[in-house]
Amino acid sequence: MFPKLIKVEPLEDFKLHLCYNDGAEGIFDFAATVGFYGVFEKLSDPALFRRARISRDVWKALECPGEIDLDPVTVYADVTGKSVEWILAQDEPPKPSRKRSGKRVGVEAGKQA
């Protein structure tokens, strides 16, 4: 299974110390890697940037305020120094689970398919 982020620790100069459930850890330099352009511009505020966290979805990706999440494969590659190709060859990233609504699709109420 693809490694999940288990700890995010904000550091100085727009860096984050990230830890994964496979034992990998390292520093992610947001300013140097991503930059503060477009949707990321508001994260140039240090107080806002320090609110980075682990997403609550199946990916357990790095998420910044404003529901801005970063691709977990590329962040893991940056932190570990491994190539994206190598990471993807090891394991498929998890697929988001589908939530069931409890409704039967394509069947009229009271009738069996």
NUZAMI-713134 format. One record per residue: residue in three letters; chain; x, y, z of N, C-alpha, C in turn; residue number from 0. Coordinates in Angstrom, 1 decimal. Last residue first. Layout:
BEGIN
 pami gunu     nx     ny     nz    cax    cay    caz     cx     cy     cz kedren
  ALA    A      X      Y      Z      X      Y      Z      X      Y      Z    NUM
...
REM end
This chain:
BEGIN
 pami gunu     nx     ny     nz    cax    cay    caz     cx     cy     cz kedren
  ALA    A  -34.9   -6.0   -9.1  -34.2   -6.0  -10.4  -34.2   -7.3  -11.1    112
  GLN    A  -38.1   -5.5   -7.7  -36.8   -6.1   -7.7  -36.2   -6.0   -9.1    111
  LYS    A  -39.9   -2.7   -6.5  -39.7   -3.7   -7.5  -38.3   -4.2   -7.4    110
  GLY    A  -40.0   -0.6   -4.6  -40.9   -1.7   -4.5  -40.7   -2.8   -5.5    109
  ALA    A  -38.9    1.9   -6.9  -39.3    1.6   -5.5  -40.3    0.4   -5.5    108
  GLU    A  -37.0    0.7   -9.6  -38.1    1.5   -9.1  -38.4    1.0   -7.7    107
  VAL    A  -33.6    0.9  -10.0  -34.7    0.1   -9.6  -35.8    0.9   -9.1    106
  GLY    A  -31.5    2.6  -10.4  -32.0    1.9  -11.6  -33.1    0.9  -11.3    105
  VAL    A  -30.0    2.2   -7.3  -30.0    2.9   -8.5  -30.5    2.0   -9.6    104
  ARG    A  -31.1    2.5   -4.1  -30.9    1.5   -5.2  -31.0    2.2   -6.5    103
  LYS    A  -29.4    4.2   -1.6  -30.4    4.2   -2.6  -30.1    3.1   -3.6    102
  GLY    A  -27.2    4.3    0.0  -28.3    3.5    0.5  -29.4    3.4   -0.5    101
  SER    A  -24.9    5.5   -1.0  -26.0    6.4   -0.5  -27.1    5.6    0.2    100
  ARG    A  -21.6    4.7   -0.3  -22.9    4.3   -0.7  -24.0    5.2   -0.1     99
  LYS    A  -18.7    6.1   -1.5  -19.6    6.1   -0.4  -21.0    5.6   -1.0     98
  ARG    A  -15.8    4.6   -2.7  -17.1    5.2   -3.0  -18.0    5.1   -1.8     97
  SER    A  -12.4    5.5   -1.9  -13.6    4.6   -1.8  -14.9    5.4   -2.2     96
  PRO    A   -9.7    6.2   -4.1  -10.8    6.7   -3.2  -11.9    5.8   -3.1     95
  LYS    A   -7.1    3.9   -4.2   -8.2    4.5   -4.9   -9.2    5.0   -3.9     94
  PRO    A   -3.6    4.4   -3.3   -5.0    3.9   -3.0   -6.0    4.6   -3.9     93
  PRO    A   -1.1    3.8   -5.8   -1.7    4.6   -4.8   -3.1    4.2   -4.5     92
  GLU    A    0.5    0.6   -6.3   -0.5    1.6   -6.8   -1.0    2.4   -5.6     91
  ASP    A    4.0    0.3   -6.0    2.6    0.0   -5.5    1.7    1.0   -6.1     90
  GLN    A    6.3    0.5   -7.4    6.3   -0.3   -6.2    4.9   -0.6   -5.8     89
  ALA    A    6.0    2.3   -9.4    6.2    0.9   -9.8    6.2    0.0   -8.6     88
  LEU    A    5.7    4.7   -8.1    4.5    4.1   -8.7    4.7    2.7   -9.1     87
  ILE    A    8.4    5.1   -7.3    7.4    5.0   -6.3    6.1    4.3   -6.9     86
  TRP    A    9.7    5.3   -9.8   10.1    4.2   -8.9    8.9    4.0   -7.9     85
  GLU    A    8.5    7.6  -10.8    8.4    6.4  -11.5    8.7    5.2  -10.6     84
  VAL    A    9.3    9.5   -9.0    7.9    9.2   -9.1    7.7    7.9   -9.8     83
  SER    A   12.3    8.6   -7.2   11.6    9.1   -8.4   10.2    8.7   -8.3     82
  LYS    A   13.3    9.7   -3.9   13.0    8.7   -4.9   12.2    9.2   -6.1     81
  GLY    A   13.5   11.6   -1.9   14.6   11.6   -3.0   14.4   10.5   -4.0     80
  THR    A   11.6   11.9    0.0   12.5   10.8    0.1   13.6   10.7   -0.9     79
  VAL    A   10.4   14.4   -0.6   10.9   14.1    0.7   11.9   13.0    0.8     78
  ASP    A    9.7   14.0   -3.3   10.5   15.1   -2.9   11.2   14.9   -1.6     77
  ALA    A    8.0   11.8   -3.2    9.2   11.7   -4.0   10.2   12.8   -3.6     76
  TYR    A    5.9   12.8   -1.6    6.7   11.7   -1.1    8.0   11.6   -1.8     75
  VAL    A    5.0   14.7   -3.5    5.5   15.2   -2.2    6.4   14.1   -1.6     74
  THR    A    4.1   13.0   -5.5    5.2   14.0   -5.8    5.8   14.5   -4.5     73
  VAL    A    2.1   11.6   -4.2    3.2   10.9   -4.8    4.4   11.8   -5.0     72
  PRO    A    0.2   13.4   -3.3    0.9   12.7   -2.4    2.2   12.0   -2.9     71
  ASP    A   -0.3   16.7   -4.4   -0.2   15.3   -4.9    0.7   14.5   -4.0     70
  LEU    A   -1.8   18.7   -2.0   -0.7   18.5   -2.9   -0.7   17.0   -3.2     69
  ASP    A   -4.8   20.7   -1.5   -3.9   19.5   -1.2   -2.9   19.3   -2.3     68
  ILE    A   -6.5   23.1   -0.1   -5.4   23.0   -1.1   -4.6   21.7   -0.8     67
  GLU    A   -8.5   24.1    1.5   -8.6   22.8    0.9   -7.7   22.6   -0.3     66
  GLY    A   -7.7   26.2    2.9   -8.4   26.5    1.7   -8.6   25.2    0.9     65
  PRO    A   -4.5   25.2    4.2   -5.8   25.9    4.4   -6.4   26.3    3.0     64
  CYS    A   -3.3   22.1    2.8   -3.1   23.5    3.3   -4.4   24.1    3.4     63
  GLU    A   -2.3   18.8    3.1   -3.3   19.7    2.8   -3.0   21.0    3.5     62
  LEU    A   -0.8   15.9    2.1   -0.5   17.2    2.7   -1.6   18.1    2.2     61
  ALA    A   -2.9   13.0    2.4   -2.0   13.8    1.7   -1.8   15.1    2.5     60
  LYS    A   -4.5   10.7    2.7   -3.7   11.2    3.8   -2.6   12.0    3.3     59
  TRP    A   -6.2    9.4    1.0   -4.9    9.6    0.5   -3.9   10.0    1.7     58
  VAL    A   -8.8    9.3    2.0   -8.0    8.0    2.0   -6.6    8.3    1.6     57
  ASP    A   -9.0   12.4    3.9   -9.4   11.4    2.9   -8.5   10.2    2.9     56
  ARG    A   -8.0   14.4    5.5   -8.9   13.4    6.1   -9.4   12.3    5.2     55
  SER    A   -4.6   15.5    5.2   -6.0   15.5    4.7   -6.7   14.3    5.4     54
  ILE    A   -2.7   17.0    7.7   -2.9   15.8    6.9   -4.4   15.8    6.5     53
  ARG    A   -1.8   20.5    7.2   -2.1   19.3    8.0   -2.3   18.1    7.1     52
  ALA    A   -0.8   23.9    7.8   -0.8   22.7    7.0   -1.1   21.5    7.8     51
  ARG    A   -0.6   26.2    9.2   -1.9   25.4    9.5   -1.9   24.2    8.5     50
  ARG    A    1.5   27.7    8.4    1.7   26.8    9.6    0.5   26.0    9.9     49
  PHE    A    0.3   29.4    6.5    1.1   28.2    6.1    1.3   27.2    7.2     48
  LEU    A   -0.8   31.4    8.1   -1.7   30.5    7.3   -0.9   29.2    6.9     47
  ALA    A    1.5   32.6    9.1    0.5   32.1   10.0   -0.4   31.1    9.3     46
  PRO    A    2.9   33.4    6.7    3.4   32.4    7.6    2.4   31.8    8.5     45
  ASP    A    1.6   33.8    3.6    1.4   34.3    4.9    1.8   33.2    5.9     44
  SER    A    1.7   32.4    1.3    2.9   33.1    1.6    2.8   33.8    3.0     43
  LEU    A   -0.7   31.3    0.7    0.1   30.5    1.7    1.4   31.2    2.0     42
  LYS    A   -1.8   32.7   -1.4   -2.2   33.1    0.0   -1.4   32.4    1.0     41
  GLU    A   -0.7   31.4   -3.6   -0.2   32.7   -3.3   -0.6   33.1   -1.8     40
  PHE    A   -1.7   29.0   -4.6   -0.8   28.9   -3.5   -0.3   30.3   -3.0     39
  VAL    A   -3.2   29.6   -6.8   -3.9   29.2   -5.6   -3.0   29.2   -4.4     38
  GLY    A   -0.5   31.6   -8.1   -1.9   31.1   -8.3   -2.6   30.8   -7.0     37
  TYR    A    2.4   30.9   -6.2    1.8   31.4   -7.4    0.3   30.8   -7.4     36
  PHE    A    4.7   30.3   -4.5    3.5   31.0   -4.1    2.8   31.7   -5.2     35
  GLY    A    6.3   27.0   -4.6    6.2   28.4   -4.8    4.9   29.0   -4.4     34
  VAL    A    7.2   24.3   -4.6    5.9   24.7   -5.1    5.8   26.2   -5.5     33
  THR    A    9.9   24.2   -3.7    9.3   23.2   -4.6    8.1   23.6   -5.3     32
  ALA    A   10.6   26.5   -2.2   11.4   26.1   -3.3   10.8   25.1   -4.3     31
  ALA    A    8.4   26.5   -0.4    8.8   27.7   -1.2    9.6   27.3   -2.4     30
  PHE    A    8.5   23.9    0.8    7.3   24.4    0.0    7.7   25.5   -0.9     29
  ASP    A   10.4   21.5    1.4   10.6   23.0    1.2    9.6   23.5    0.3     28
  PHE    A   10.2   19.0    3.6    9.6   19.5    2.3    9.7   21.0    2.3     27
  ILE    A   12.4   16.8    5.1   11.9   18.1    5.0   11.4   18.4    3.6     26
  GLY    A   11.3   13.5    6.2   12.2   14.5    5.7   11.6   15.8    5.6     25
  GLU    A   10.9    9.9    6.4   10.7   11.3    6.9   11.7   12.2    6.2     24
  ALA    A    9.7    6.6    6.5   10.3    7.7    5.7   10.0    9.0    6.4     23
  GLY    A    8.1    4.7    7.7    9.4    5.1    8.4   10.1    6.2    7.7     22
  ASP    A    5.7    4.4    6.7    6.7    3.4    6.3    8.0    3.7    6.9     21
  ASN    A    4.1    6.5    7.4    3.9    5.3    8.1    4.9    4.2    7.7     20
  TYR    A    6.1    9.6    7.5    5.2    8.6    6.8    5.1    7.3    7.6     19
  CYS    A    6.5   13.0    8.1    6.7   11.6    8.5    5.7   10.7    7.9     18
  LEU    A    7.9   16.2    7.4    6.9   15.2    7.1    7.4   13.8    7.5     17
  HIS    A    8.4   19.4    8.2    8.9   18.1    8.5    7.8   17.1    8.3     16
  LEU    A    8.4   22.1    5.9    7.6   21.2    6.7    8.4   19.9    7.0     15
  LYS    A    9.0   25.6    5.4    9.4   24.2    5.3    8.5   23.4    6.3     14
  PHE    A    9.0   28.4    5.5    8.0   27.7    4.7    8.5   26.2    4.4     13
  ASP    A   10.8   29.3    7.5   11.1   29.5    6.1   10.3   28.6    5.1     12
  GLU    A   10.5   26.8   10.1   10.7   28.1    9.6   10.9   28.1    8.1     11
  LEU    A    7.9   24.2   10.0    9.2   24.7   10.4    9.4   26.2    9.9     10
  PRO    A    5.3   22.1   11.0    5.7   23.3   10.3    7.1   23.8   10.9      9
  GLU    A    4.9   18.7   10.6    5.4   19.7   11.6    5.9   20.9   10.8      8
  VAL    A    2.8   16.1   10.3    3.2   17.3    9.6    3.7   18.3   10.7      7
  LYS    A    2.5   12.6   10.1    2.9   13.7   10.9    3.3   14.9   10.0      6
  ILE    A    1.8   10.6    8.3    1.3   10.5    9.7    1.6   11.7   10.6      5
  LEU    A    0.9    9.7    5.1    1.5   10.8    5.9    0.9   10.6    7.3      4
  LYS    A    1.4    6.5    3.9    0.5    7.5    4.3    1.2    8.5    5.2      3
  PRO    A    2.5    4.6    1.0    2.8    5.2    2.3    1.8    6.4    2.6      2
  PHE    A    0.4    2.3   -0.6    1.2    3.5   -0.7    1.3    4.1    0.7      1
  MET    A    0.8   -1.2    0.0    0.0    0.0    0.0    0.9    1.2    0.0      0
REM end
